[in-house]
């Protein structure tokens, strides 16, 4: 996509600092009025992975760094929310570090919340109960810990399993062997949700998601747990969480997991359900407000849009790998776009599935956020993988309406050529209003009959397992019936449609109702079939009717009239499912008495 295709750039390059040396990840940067003066600041975490260097919480006022505080651990997420209605209205900035949540107000720490510990698995709890009673750790207890999945163990048990020296194990038991171990619940991501009002400065509840799939909704004033639930009924680790609605009324939580699931959690649920299952890894996810759409970026250069019920609405492919995403709400033109950061440094703005604008930075973007910064309402802040920070301001004269009219059929200026109301239409409308109940009942009856017919056809197709070819095995089956009855000859032809590989290890089995047909051959092994050649198999069929048995008794297919058939199954050794199956309808005949 070139600049000429999208027109003149709508962005002003306000400031770029390539020597900032920032390292951050999505979910670790917000725009908040930390001083309560209406002057919005940029709050982010600077990640440092060296043991001798602490991570930092940095605050920018405009383009200047005004606060730099150390953090006790590596942060995983940052959110901003209002906890009270005191004047001046100062929001709380919450930073998740390990299993603790640090709350800052007016750039000063004032509260720390620890996530409750996870319960130990029964096997590990039994082992440590014996250790605390006997104060000894033998080989039997070590083997018992090894039998438990490593990811389910506490940190103390994992430490013991990783040690090769028994002296270190004895020192650990001497220090803390009389106490039960604890399993910390590490925070992976956070979000905030308005409690009772949709106002911009309304009180909101922080939402915490942990490594073991627990979801906590906290009280914004005393940080008590208002609601607790599990992400899903299977092992799922959340790393992105988005919220819609109000906590006191109705809310929906969309949770993206590392296993490729997108789970839904609603008000009152104690466990979420899997809404979407993706085959590729999820890179980032945004929830478009108003329309309740979810846009997901995956690692295969794809963007997918889903409805709130999990139905895929559209998919598109990007020019490069997606590194991050961000919502771009523009209230003055009543639209909301999505900014997509690509690995080549380009940032594309999508409205629906169509790109409407683009800008670029010097390096691959790592985090993108959009909102008010200072007194400027529409500012995009981009931090790249190389550590630079860039500020871009949307021009006040930027207009996206022309693009919207070109790409959206719902906003067309010319009305649709609808026909005029005829006399027949009016009479039909009157009849429908008078006989609404009878028409609805008739429609439901016809719909139920249609569903019943489709279900019967599906069951019949599944029971027959009929087909003439198998594309995976590249095998084709055809049958020919010779004779007028009551004796017939059935000739099967197996054709290898693979031009390169031969077919070996096949077997043909005939299945009939013994009350009607007797075969000369019921099963036969098929020799090697060379590529692009066929093999013919012949069997003799004789139709007989035993005395005392009616013609409709004991049908093979489970229905009357479906018993005079021969079913053919082509199987392979050690495979429970046939490679190919077919049904031969035998012609009628008059038996000679």
C-alpha positions as semicolon CSV with decimal commas, in nm:
position;residue;x (nm);y (nm);z (nm)
1;X;0,000;0,000;0,000
2;X;0,149;0,330;-0,105
3;X;0,088;0,678;0,026
4;X;-0,058;0,775;-0,308
5;X;-0,333;0,516;-0,272
6;X;-0,444;0,654;0,064
7;X;-0,392;1,022;-0,002
8;X;-0,200;1,279;0,202
9;X;-0,098;1,176;0,553
10;X;-0,336;1,287;0,827
11;X;-0,070;1,275;1,101
12;X;0,174;1,532;1,236
13;X;0,513;1,408;1,353
14;X;0,528;1,579;1,693
15;X;0,835;1,422;1,853
16;X;1,062;1,118;1,818
17;X;1,330;1,014;2,067
18;X;1,543;0,728;1,937
19;X;1,770;0,731;2,244
20;X;1,495;0,671;2,498
21;X;1,600;0,309;2,549
22;X;1,250;0,190;2,647
23;X;1,150;-0,175;2,656
24;X;0,782;-0,246;2,709
25;X;0,509;-0,483;2,597
26;X;0,139;-0,446;2,505
27;X;-0,073;-0,375;2,810
28;X;0,206;-0,185;2,986
29;X;0,126;0,169;2,870
30;X;-0,174;0,395;2,946
31;X;-0,272;0,760;2,919
32;X;-0,406;0,899;3,249
33;X;-0,471;1,231;3,425
34;X;-0,243;1,136;3,715
35;X;-0,252;1,483;3,875
36;X;-0,627;1,551;3,835
37;X;-0,568;1,877;3,646
38;X;-0,701;1,765;3,308
39;X;-0,345;1,739;3,176
40;X;-0,306;1,376;3,067
41;X;0,027;1,200;3,118
42;X;0,182;0,893;2,959
43;X;0,241;0,612;3,211
44;X;0,448;0,309;3,110
45;X;0,675;0,043;3,253
46;X;1,033;0,006;3,135
47;X;1,123;-0,363;3,150
48;X;1,473;-0,468;3,250
49;X;1,555;-0,838;3,250
50;X;1,901;-0,816;3,411
51;X;1,926;-0,933;3,770
52;X;2,114;-0,623;3,883
53;X;1,879;-0,376;3,711
54;X;1,528;-0,304;3,834
55;X;1,230;-0,234;3,616
56;X;1,102;0,123;3,621
57;X;0,765;0,297;3,626
58;X;0,801;0,608;3,411
59;X;0,562;0,899;3,361
60;X;0,587;1,145;3,072
61;X;0,430;1,489;3,073
62;X;0,412;1,568;2,707
63;X;0,749;1,458;2,577
64;X;0,938;1,513;2,905
65;X;1,008;1,245;3,166
66;X;0,872;1,375;3,499
67;X;0,877;1,063;3,718
68;X;1,091;0,751;3,731
69;X;1,030;0,499;4,010
70;X;1,174;0,148;4,060
71;X;0,949;-0,157;4,069
72;X;1,007;-0,461;4,293
73;X;0,954;-0,716;4,016
74;X;0,900;-0,750;3,641
75;X;0,560;-0,591;3,563
76;X;0,304;-0,766;3,345
77;X;0,035;-0,501;3,302
78;X;-0,070;-0,143;3,385
79;X;-0,423;-0,003;3,415
80;X;-0,572;0,329;3,523
81;X;-0,914;0,372;3,688
82;X;-1,106;0,604;3,919
83;X;-1,164;0,463;4,268
84;X;-1,369;0,742;4,430
85;X;-1,553;1,066;4,357
86;X;-1,340;1,295;4,570
87;X;-1,229;1,626;4,423
88;X;-0,994;1,669;4,251
89;X;-1,062;1,352;4,053
90;X;-0,730;1,166;4,059
91;X;-0,718;0,817;3,906
92;X;-0,535;0,517;4,047
93;X;-0,253;0,366;3,844
94;X;-0,225;-0,006;3,919
95;X;0,087;-0,203;3,825
96;X;0,092;-0,584;3,838
97;X;0,426;-0,732;3,949
98;X;0,436;-1,107;4,006
99;X;0,144;-1,200;4,231
100;X;0,108;-0,848;4,375
101;X;-0,082;-0,542;4,257
102;X;0,075;-0,204;4,343
103;X;-0,161;0,093;4,341
104;X;-0,027;0,447;4,291
105;X;-0,222;0,769;4,341
106;X;-0,077;1,106;4,253
107;X;0,242;0,917;4,156
108;X;0,280;0,786;4,513
109;X;0,228;0,426;4,629
110;X;-0,062;0,389;4,872
111;X;-0,186;0,026;4,855
112;X;-0,060;-0,325;4,779
113;X;-0,287;-0,619;4,702
114;X;-0,169;-0,980;4,691
115;X;-0,354;-1,239;4,489
116;X;-0,468;-1,538;4,701
117;X;-0,247;-1,845;4,683
118;X;-0,352;-2,140;4,471
119;X;-0,435;-2,461;4,658
120;X;-0,182;-2,742;4,633
121;X;-0,273;-3,059;4,447
122;X;-0,370;-3,343;4,678
123;X;-0,063;-3,554;4,602
124;X;0,181;-3,272;4,677
125;X;-0,008;-3,172;4,992
126;X;0,011;-3,532;5,114
127;X;0,387;-3,548;5,054
128;X;0,457;-3,226;5,245
129;X;0,225;-3,328;5,527
130;X;0,440;-3,636;5,579
131;X;0,757;-3,425;5,556
132;X;0,636;-3,179;5,823
133;X;0,546;-3,467;6,056
134;X;0,861;-3,674;6,007
135;X;1,105;-3,389;5,923
136;X;1,276;-3,614;5,666
137;X;1,277;-3,619;5,288
138;X;1,352;-3,963;5,146
139;X;1,371;-4,109;4,799
140;X;1,008;-4,224;4,816
141;X;0,886;-3,867;4,863
142;X;1,111;-3,748;4,581
143;X;0,962;-4,009;4,348
144;X;0,613;-3,905;4,457
145;X;0,687;-3,545;4,357
146;X;0,828;-3,657;4,022
147;X;0,501;-3,838;3,947
148;X;0,310;-3,508;3,972
149;X;0,303;-3,281;3,662
150;X;0,581;-3,025;3,697
151;X;0,358;-2,726;3,612
152;X;0,120;-2,815;3,897
153;X;0,389;-2,812;4,167
154;X;0,473;-2,527;4,401
155;X;0,798;-2,333;4,374
156;X;0,951;-2,523;4,666
157;X;0,883;-2,862;4,507
158;X;1,014;-2,744;4,172
159;X;1,331;-2,618;4,343
160;X;1,389;-2,955;4,507
161;X;1,338;-3,145;4,181
162;X;1,593;-2,921;4,008
163;X;1,863;-2,973;4,272
164;X;2,131;-3,238;4,229
165;X;2,303;-3,186;4,564
166;X;2,128;-3,339;4,871
167;X;2,302;-3,082;5,093
168;X;2,100;-2,795;4,940
169;X;1,781;-2,994;4,988
170;X;1,863;-3,051;5,355
171;X;1,932;-2,679;5,407
172;X;1,596;-2,590;5,250
173;X;1,416;-2,843;5,471
174;X;1,598;-2,711;5,779
175;X;1,476;-2,357;5,706
176;X;1,117;-2,418;5,602
177;X;1,053;-2,791;5,633
178;X;0,801;-2,747;5,917
179;X;0,567;-2,531;5,708
180;X;0,354;-2,617;5,409
181;X;0,465;-2,469;5,074
182;X;0,258;-2,208;4,895
183;X;0,185;-2,176;4,526
184;X;0,177;-1,816;4,405
185;X;-0,080;-1,707;4,148
186;X;0,114;-1,484;3,906
187;X;-0,076;-1,199;3,739
188;X;-0,056;-1,217;3,359
189;X;-0,286;-0,935;3,243
190;X;-0,531;-0,674;3,371
191;X;-0,818;-0,456;3,259
192;X;-1,070;-0,216;3,410
193;X;-1,449;-0,210;3,390
194;X;-1,695;0,067;3,476
195;X;-1,904;-0,020;3,779
196;X;-2,237;0,159;3,743
197;X;-2,193;0,440;3,487
198;X;-2,043;0,479;3,142
199;X;-1,906;0,824;3,216
200;X;-1,544;0,882;3,127
201;X;-1,452;0,952;3,490
202;X;-1,688;0,700;3,650
203;X;-1,573;0,459;3,919
204;X;-1,428;0,143;3,766
205;X;-1,329;-0,199;3,897
206;X;-0,988;-0,349;3,822
207;X;-0,988;-0,700;3,670
208;X;-0,698;-0,939;3,725
209;X;-0,619;-1,258;3,532
210;X;-0,362;-1,502;3,667
211;X;-0,131;-1,774;3,537
212;X;-0,356;-2,058;3,654
213;X;-0,666;-1,918;3,482
214;X;-0,829;-1,735;3,775
215;X;-1,020;-1,411;3,712
216;X;-1,067;-1,161;3,998
217;X;-1,287;-0,849;3,989
218;X;-1,178;-0,616;4,271
219;X;-1,351;-0,341;4,462
220;X;-1,181;-0,012;4,358
221;X;-1,190;0,133;4,711
222;X;-1,073;-0,146;4,945
223;X;-0,950;-0,396;4,680
224;X;-1,174;-0,673;4,815
225;X;-1,266;-0,951;4,573
226;X;-1,614;-0,881;4,432
227;X;-1,624;-1,174;4,192
228;X;-1,399;-1,472;4,121
229;X;-1,422;-1,715;3,829
230;X;-1,216;-1,948;3,614
231;X;-1,123;-1,874;3,256
232;X;-1,235;-2,205;3,108
233;X;-1,296;-2,569;3,196
234;X;-0,963;-2,668;3,039
235;X;-0,607;-2,557;3,111
236;X;-0,585;-2,204;2,970
237;X;-0,346;-1,922;3,057
238;X;-0,492;-1,576;2,985
239;X;-0,266;-1,303;2,852
240;X;-0,516;-1,050;2,710
241;X;-0,845;-0,950;2,872
242;X;-1,105;-0,705;2,743
243;X;-1,424;-0,592;2,915
244;X;-1,757;-0,450;2,801
245;X;-2,064;-0,343;2,999
246;X;-2,112;-0,244;3,363
247;X;-2,031;-0,457;3,665
248;X;-2,352;-0,373;3,854
249;X;-2,573;-0,430;3,547
250;X;-2,429;-0,674;3,294
251;X;-2,077;-0,729;3,172
252;X;-1,884;-0,951;2,934
253;X;-1,516;-1,041;2,960
254;X;-1,327;-1,162;2,654
255;X;-1,010;-1,349;2,745
256;X;-0,740;-1,454;2,498
257;X;-0,522;-1,742;2,614
258;X;-0,180;-1,866;2,514
259;X;-0,333;-2,192;2,394
260;X;-0,522;-2,012;2,114
261;X;-0,863;-1,991;2,286
262;X;-1,084;-1,685;2,321
263;X;-1,310;-1,738;2,622
264;X;-1,625;-1,555;2,729
265;X;-1,715;-1,478;3,092
266;X;-2,041;-1,307;3,180
267;X;-2,194;-1,169;3,499
268;X;-2,279;-1,442;3,747
269;X;-2,071;-1,710;3,574
270;X;-1,819;-1,899;3,786
271;X;-1,649;-2,043;3,480
272;X;-1,612;-1,908;3,129
273;X;-1,672;-2,097;2,809
274;X;-1,456;-2,126;2,501
275;X;-1,603;-1,897;2,235
276;X;-1,341;-1,916;1,958
277;X;-1,065;-2,168;1,885
278;X;-0,783;-2,049;1,659
279;X;-0,523;-2,266;1,489
280;X;-0,252;-1,997;1,495
281;X;-0,104;-1,815;1,793
282;X;-0,281;-1,497;1,903
283;X;-0,065;-1,184;1,882
284;X;-0,310;-0,921;2,007
285;X;-0,683;-0,859;2,043
286;X;-0,909;-0,555;2,064
287;X;-1,282;-0,524;2,134
288;X;-1,458;-0,260;1,922
289;X;-1,713;-0,077;2,143
290;X;-2,068;-0,026;2,026
291;X;-2,067;-0,297;1,761
292;X;-1,941;-0,563;2,005
293;X;-1,691;-0,688;1,747
294;X;-1,366;-0,859;1,839
295;X;-1,065;-0,822;1,607
296;X;-0,786;-1,073;1,656
297;X;-0,438;-1,066;1,502
298;X;-0,262;-1,400;1,462
299;X;0,095;-1,501;1,390
300;X;0,018;-1,601;1,029
301;X;-0,027;-1,238;0,909
302;X;-0,406;-1,260;0,944
303;X;-0,675;-1,039;1,095
304;X;-1,003;-1,201;1,200
305;X;-1,323;-1,027;1,306
306;X;-1,576;-1,212;1,521
307;X;-1,918;-1,122;1,653
308;X;-2,007;-1,137;2,021
309;X;-2,141;-1,489;1,966
310;X;-1,813;-1,614;1,818
311;X;-1,917;-1,609;1,452
312;X;-1,642;-1,507;1,212
313;X;-1,753;-1,206;1,009
314;X;-1,447;-1,151;0,791
315;X;-1,078;-1,224;0,760
316;X;-0,799;-1,046;0,580
317;X;-0,425;-1,083;0,535
318;X;-0,170;-0,815;0,619
319;X;0,147;-0,737;0,424
320;X;0,373;-0,826;0,716
321;X;0,366;-0,979;1,063
322;X;0,146;-0,799;1,318
323;X;0,328;-0,693;1,635
324;X;0,062;-0,492;1,825
325;X;-0,285;-0,335;1,798
326;X;-0,473;-0,043;1,949
327;X;-0,817;0,115;1,926
328;X;-0,841;0,461;1,768
329;X;-1,177;0,606;1,881
330;X;-1,280;0,929;1,709
331;X;-1,591;1,057;1,885
332;X;-1,616;1,377;1,682
333;X;-1,693;1,175;1,365
334;X;-1,865;0,885;1,552
335;X;-1,628;0,615;1,437
336;X;-1,373;0,380;1,586
337;X;-1,077;0,247;1,393
338;X;-0,807;-0,006;1,475
339;X;-0,435;0,069;1,445
340;X;-0,230;-0,233;1,334
341;X;0,146;-0,224;1,393
342;X;0,347;-0,428;1,141
343;X;0,698;-0,564;1,174
344;X;0,829;-0,348;0,888
345;X;0,751;-0,030;1,087
346;X;0,422;0,052;0,919
347;X;0,109;0,133;1,120
348;X;-0,214;0,082;0,927
349;X;-0,554;0,210;1,036
350;X;-0,845;-0,020;0,955
351;X;-1,212;0,070;0,951
352;X;-1,384;-0,264;0,925
353;X;-1,178;-0,478;0,693
354;X;-1,059;-0,186;0,479
355;X;-0,736;0,012;0,545
356;X;-0,818;0,382;0,543
357;X;-0,489;0,540;0,647
358;X;-0,133;0,459;0,743
359;X;0,176;0,604;0,905
360;X;0,518;0,466;0,987
361;X;0,794;0,465;1,247
362;X;1,165;0,392;1,225
363;X;1,144;0,042;1,376
364;X;0,897;-0,237;1,445
365;X;0,633;-0,103;1,686
366;X;0,609;-0,283;2,019
367;X;0,323;-0,091;2,183
368;X;0,068;0,153;2,041
369;X;-0,174;0,364;2,243
370;X;-0,412;0,638;2,135
371;X;-0,595;0,905;2,331
372;X;-0,555;1,240;2,501
373;X;-0,203;1,354;2,594
374;X;-0,169;1,689;2,760
375;X;-0,440;1,910;2,611
376;X;-0,429;1,738;2,273
377;X;-0,716;1,492;2,230
378;X;-0,595;1,271;1,945
379;X;-0,237;1,158;2,002
380;X;-0,081;0,829;1,904
381;X;0,218;0,714;2,111
382;X;0,435;0,440;1,964
383;X;0,723;0,259;2,135
384;X;0,933;0,045;1,906
385;X;1,125;-0,275;1,968
386;X;1,448;-0,078;1,932
387;X;1,355;0,142;2,231
388;X;1,253;0,467;2,061
389;X;0,936;0,660;2,143
390;X;0,733;0,855;1,890
391;X;0,442;1,098;1,931
392;X;0,200;1,155;1,641
393;X;-0,091;1,398;1,643
394;X;-0,397;1,350;1,426
395;X;-0,471;1,661;1,224
396;X;-0,790;1,844;1,317
397;X;-0,879;1,860;0,947
398;X;-0,845;1,482;0,903
399;X;-1,157;1,345;0,738
400;X;-1,231;0,975;0,694
401;X;-1,590;1,016;0,573
402;X;-1,502;0,992;0,202
403;X;-1,334;0,660;0,255
404;X;-1,628;0,539;0,458
405;X;-1,874;0,624;0,181
406;X;-1,664;0,443;-0,074
407;X;-1,626;0,124;0,130
408;X;-1,954;0,102;0,321
409;X;-2,274;0,021;0,128
410;X;-2,486;0,123;0,428
411;X;-2,395;0,490;0,386
412;X;-2,480;0,525;0,019
413;X;-2,650;0,848;-0,081
414;X;-2,876;0,703;-0,352
415;X;-3,182;0,520;-0,211
416;X;-3,258;0,165;-0,317
417;X;-3,519;0,130;-0,598
418;X;-3,791;-0,034;-0,389
419;X;-4,114;-0,132;-0,572
420;X;-4,444;0,034;-0,492
421;X;-4,701;-0,138;-0,275
422;X;-4,939;-0,338;-0,490
423;X;-5,295;-0,450;-0,416
424;X;-5,176;-0,807;-0,373
425;X;-4,918;-0,696;-0,116
426;X;-5,182;-0,509;0,086
427;X;-5,421;-0,806;0,080
428;X;-5,143;-1,038;0,190
429;X;-5,050;-0,801;0,476
430;X;-5,411;-0,793;0,598
431;X;-5,435;-1,173;0,582
432;X;-5,110;-1,211;0,779
433;X;-5,231;-0,976;1,051
434;X;-5,565;-1,157;1,084
435;X;-5,422;-1,510;1,078
436;X;-5,084;-1,451;1,236
437;X;-5,106;-1,748;1,475
438;X;-5,211;-2,001;1,210
439;X;-4,945;-1,881;0,963
440;X;-4,676;-1,901;1,230
441;X;-4,782;-2,254;1,330
442;X;-4,785;-2,368;0,968
443;X;-4,439;-2,221;0,914
444;X;-4,306;-2,396;1,224
445;X;-4,453;-2,729;1,112
446;X;-4,292;-2,699;0,769
447;X;-3,963;-2,600;0,930
448;X;-3,973;-2,903;1,164
449;X;-4,051;-3,134;0,869
450;X;-3,755;-2,990;0,679
451;X;-3,523;-3,044;0,974
452;X;-3,653;-3,400;1,021
453;X;-3,596;-3,481;0,654
454;X;-3,245;-3,340;0,668
455;X;-3,169;-3,537;0,987
456;X;-3,297;-3,860;0,834
457;X;-3,089;-3,804;0,523
458;X;-2,782;-3,739;0,736
459;X;-2,836;-4,055;0,943
460;X;-2,888;-4,259;0,628
461;X;-2,571;-4,116;0,474
462;X;-2,370;-4,186;0,789
463;X;-2,503;-4,542;0,817
464;X;-2,433;-4,617;0,450
465;X;-2,088;-4,455;0,452
466;X;-2,135;-4,442;0,079
467;X;-1,896;-4,283;-0,161
468;X;-1,713;-4,349;-0,482
469;X;-1,372;-4,205;-0,400
470;X;-1,127;-4,120;-0,127
471;X;-0,907;-3,820;-0,205
472;X;-0,671;-3,882;0,086
473;X;-0,600;-4,243;-0,009
474;X;-0,644;-4,159;-0,380
475;X;-0,862;-4,464;-0,435
476;X;-1,170;-4,495;-0,656
477;X;-1,434;-4,769;-0,641
478;X;-1,689;-4,864;-0,906
479;X;-1,930;-5,158;-0,924
480;X;-2,113;-5,340;-1,203
481;X;-2,406;-5,586;-1,161
482;X;-2,458;-5,847;-1,437
483;X;-2,753;-6,082;-1,469
484;X;-3,132;-6,089;-1,461
485;X;-3,174;-6,291;-1,141
486;X;-3,202;-6,473;-0,922
487;X;-2,829;-6,520;-0,987
488;X;-2,607;-6,218;-1,041
489;X;-2,243;-6,138;-1,089
490;X;-2,098;-5,833;-0,915
491;X;-1,772;-5,696;-1,053
492;X;-1,582;-5,442;-0,841
493;X;-1,314;-5,220;-0,985
494;X;-1,056;-5,059;-0,754
495;X;-0,857;-4,785;-0,927
496;X;-0,539;-4,627;-0,792
497;X;-0,561;-4,262;-0,900
498;X;-0,222;-4,178;-0,746
499;X;0,028;-4,140;-1,033
500;X;0,333;-4,200;-0,809
501;X;0,267;-4,442;-0,521
502;X;0,116;-4,793;-0,526
503;X;-0,163;-4,912;-0,295
504;X;-0,089;-5,206;-0,063
505;X;-0,250;-5,375;0,236
506;X;-0,614;-5,334;0,129
507;X;-0,901;-5,574;0,194
508;X;-1,256;-5,586;0,049
509;X;-1,550;-5,703;0,262
510;X;-1,909;-5,763;0,143
511;X;-2,198;-5,719;0,386
512;X;-2,547;-5,851;0,301
513;X;-2,863;-5,970;0,471
514;X;-2,837;-6,353;0,474
515;X;-3,217;-6,380;0,444
516;X;-3,199;-6,241;0,092
517;X;-2,858;-6,300;-0,063
518;X;-2,586;-6,564;-0,058
519;X;-2,241;-6,469;-0,190
520;X;-1,966;-6,688;-0,319
521;X;-1,705;-6,448;-0,175
522;X;-1,746;-6,237;0,138
523;X;-1,394;-6,105;0,193
524;X;-1,080;-6,090;-0,016
525;X;-0,735;-5,936;0,011
526;X;-0,636;-5,696;-0,262
527;X;-0,287;-5,735;-0,403
528;X;-0,060;-5,443;-0,486
529;X;-0,225;-5,194;-0,720
530;X;0,037;-5,006;-0,926
531;X;-0,001;-4,633;-0,985
532;X;-0,275;-4,529;-1,231
533;X;-0,393;-4,890;-1,271
534;X;-0,700;-5,080;-1,147
535;X;-0,781;-5,419;-0,997
536;X;-1,108;-5,607;-1,061
537;X;-1,276;-5,840;-0,813
538;X;-1,571;-6,069;-0,894
539;X;-1,827;-6,240;-0,668
540;X;-2,138;-6,449;-0,740
541;X;-2,467;-6,344;-0,582
542;X;-2,776;-6,562;-0,548
543;X;-3,106;-6,424;-0,421
544;X;-3,302;-6,655;-0,191
545;X;-3,608;-6,619;0,035
546;X;-3,622;-6,848;0,335
547;X;-3,955;-6,996;0,433
548;X;-4,147;-6,820;0,711
549;X;-3,971;-6,485;0,661
550;X;-4,156;-6,188;0,518
551;X;-3,988;-5,955;0,273
552;X;-3,975;-5,662;0,516
553;X;-3,824;-5,845;0,814
554;X;-3,487;-5,757;0,959
555;X;-3,380;-5,481;0,723
556;X;-3,006;-5,422;0,703
557;X;-3,019;-5,044;0,702
558;X;-3,264;-5,006;0,987
559;X;-3,558;-4,908;0,757
560;X;-3,801;-5,112;0,553
561;X;-3,727;-5,136;0,187
562;X;-3,355;-5,091;0,240
563;X;-3,261;-5,458;0,287
564;X;-3,193;-5,571;-0,071
565;X;-2,857;-5,403;-0,096
566;X;-2,495;-5,511;-0,083
567;X;-2,252;-5,298;0,111
568;X;-1,887;-5,295;0,020
569;X;-1,614;-5,188;0,263
570;X;-1,256;-5,130;0,160
571;X;-1,039;-5,150;0,472
572;X;-0,674;-5,127;0,559
573;X;-0,492;-5,338;0,813
574;X;-0,496;-5,208;1,174
575;X;-0,737;-4,925;1,086
576;X;-1,081;-4,922;1,258
577;X;-1,242;-4,693;0,999
578;X;-1,297;-4,810;0,639
579;X;-1,092;-4,643;0,372
580;X;-1,388;-4,645;0,135
581;X;-1,749;-4,765;0,156
582;X;-2,020;-4,801;-0,105
583;X;-2,375;-4,938;-0,135
584;X;-2,490;-5,148;-0,433
585;X;-2,865;-5,146;-0,495
586;X;-2,959;-5,485;-0,637
587;X;-3,220;-5,501;-0,914
588;X;-3,553;-5,674;-0,846
589;X;-3,616;-6,026;-0,974
590;X;-3,894;-6,284;-0,989
591;X;-3,799;-6,609;-0,820
592;X;-3,878;-6,935;-1,002
593;X;-4,092;-7,164;-0,786
